[in-house]
Amino acid sequence: MLLPYTSDRRPTRFPAATVALLLLTAAVTIAETAGDHLSHPVRHGSFIALLALVPAHFRPLNLFTYFFLHDGFGHLVINILYLWVFGAGVEEAIGRKRFLLFYVAGGVIGGIFQTLFALKVLAPAEAVQPIMGASAACACLIGLYAVRYYRARLAFVGLPFQPQVTLVVMLFLAVEMGMGARSLVIGAAVDGAAHWAHIGGFAFGLASGLMLGLDSAARRAYLTSDAVSLLDRTDPGAAIRRCETLLVKDPENPGTHRDLARAWIQFGDREQADAHYT
């Protein structure tokens, strides 16, 4: 599995909610694992019985707890990396409260998807298999991130180049859909992963990003960035066209008026520049 560790789109403020989730998830997994080795009343098996999502013994509360459990430290590290890379950007885009809400909702939706498929479609053995891990919640973040930062590039461990997030998302979805379809044919997930939970979480995140208008916010942000870049390269005519396109969508944006004024000054039209500065 390719593991992302950073993005060329760095957050401009400290992602407190993302870090809090990282610490909480790590703490639960450490307690879960340590309980299997230490003389303590709460043991590993008790954690799984209490918090994991088991379709055959469905309890609604477990939809909110299963994504804090992990099957060992390797599983934890994978999800921690995905949460860190995608969570920080999503938190900045939609705010801390909504970020936490969508993270939990993505986990819940993914858990419901996997439970329904395990009970209705997959082999009976899948229905008694505990579902654990933050993958569905992280898949929701991937969907939201892809809508808002579709031009971002991601760095992966061992990969010599940084692919664009749209390519990563297409590959992620193709693999998950392929493995999900395979599980329908053979009645089980060969690799033990809850692929339908990942698909459910991702689809929810993608739809939520479009519903929140993150695609429009992304277009405006990239138009602004391109206009500033053109100004820096002293191409005022192209910068003016970019800024005017932005003002059609957001006529009162002071930052765009400022950039347009700078472009008109470079173009040599002080009167137009003064109007936009004002």
C-alpha positions, 0 to 999 in steps of 0.5 A, spaced: 500 500 500 502 507 498 503 511 504 502 518 503 506 523 508 505 530 506 502 534 500 504 540 497 498 544 500 500 546 507 495 548 512 496 555 514 494 554 521 495 549 526 490 543 525 488 542 532 482 537 531 486 533 526 492 532 532 486 531 537 483 525 533 490 522 531 492 522 539 485 519 541 486 514 536 493 512 537 491 512 545 485 507 544 489 502 540 495 503 545 490 501 550 487 496 546 494 492 544 497 493 551 491 490 554 492 484 551 499 483 554 498 487 561 495 484 567 489 489 567 482 488 568 481 491 561 483 486 556 484 486 548 478 481 547 474 486 551 476 492 547 474 488 541 467 485 544 465 492 547 467 497 541 468 493 534 462 493 529 460 486 528 454 486 523 451 479 526 451 482 533 449 489 530 449 495 536 448 502 533 453 505 538 459 501 535 458 505 529 461 511 533 466 507 536 469 501 531 473 506 527 478 508 534 480 501 534 485 498 530 488 491 528 495 492 531 500 498 530 501 497 522 494 498 521 494 504 526 500 507 522 497 507 515 490 510 518 494 515 522 498 518 515 492 518 511 488 522 517 494 527 518 495 528 510 488 529 508 485 531 515 489 538 516 487 540 509 479 539 510 479 542 517 482 548 514 477 548 508 471 547 513 472 549 520 474 544 526 467 543 528 464 541 521 471 537 520 469 533 526 462 532 524 464 529 517 469 525 520 465 521 525 459 521 519 464 518 514 465 512 519 458 511 521 456 511 513 462 506 512 460 502 517 453 502 515 455 500 508 459 494 510 454 492 515 449 491 510 453 488 505 456 483 510 449 481 512 445 481 505 450 479 500 457 476 503 458 470 506 455 468 513 462 468 516 463 475 514 457 477 518 461 475 525 468 478 523 469 484 527 470 491 523 475 495 526 479 501 523 479 509 521 479 507 514 472 509 512 472 516 516 479 517 512 476 515 506 470 521 507 476 526 508 479 523 501 473 525 498 472 532 501 480 533 500 479 531 492 473 536 491 477 542 495 484 541 493 484 537 486 490 540 484 494 538 490 500 533 489 501 528 494 508 525 496 508 517 498 513 513 501 518 510 496 514 514 490 519 518 486 514 523 484 508 527 487 502 525 483 496 529 483 490 528 488 485 527 482 489 521 479 490 518 486 483 518 488 481 515 481 486 509 483 483 509 490 476 508 487 478 503 482 482 499 487 476 499 492 471 498 487 475 492 484 476 489 491 469 490 493 466 487 486 471 481 488 468 480 495 461 480 492 463 474 487 467 470 492 463 472 498 468 475 502 474 480 502 480 476 501 485 481 504 480 482 510 479 489 509 472 492 509 472 495 502 465 497 502 466 501 508 471 505 504 467 506 498 461 508 503 465 513 506 469 516 500 462 517 496 459 520 502 465 525 503 465 526 495 458 528 495 458 532 501 464 536 498 460 538 492 454 540 497 458 544 501 460 548 495 468 546 496 468 545 488 466 553 487 471 555 493 477 551 489 476 554 483 476 561 486 482 560 490 486 557 484 483 563 479 486 567 485 493 564 485 493 563 478 492 571 477 497 573 483 502 568 479 501 572 472 502 578 476 509 576 479 511 574 472 509 581 469 503 578 465 498 584 467 493 582 461 492 575 463 492 577 470 486 582 469 482 577 465 483 572 471 481 577 476 475 579 472 473 572 471 473 572 479 469 578 480 463 575 476 463 570 481 464 574 487 464 582 486 465 584 493 472 580 494 477 585 496 483 581 495 481 580 488 480 588 487 487 589 490 490 584 485 486 587 479 488 594 481 496 591 481 495 588 474 492 595 472 498 599 475 502 594 471 498 595 465 499 603 465 492 605 467 492 608 474 484 610 473 482 603 473 487 601 478 484 607 483 477 605 482 479 598 484 483 600 490 477 604 492 
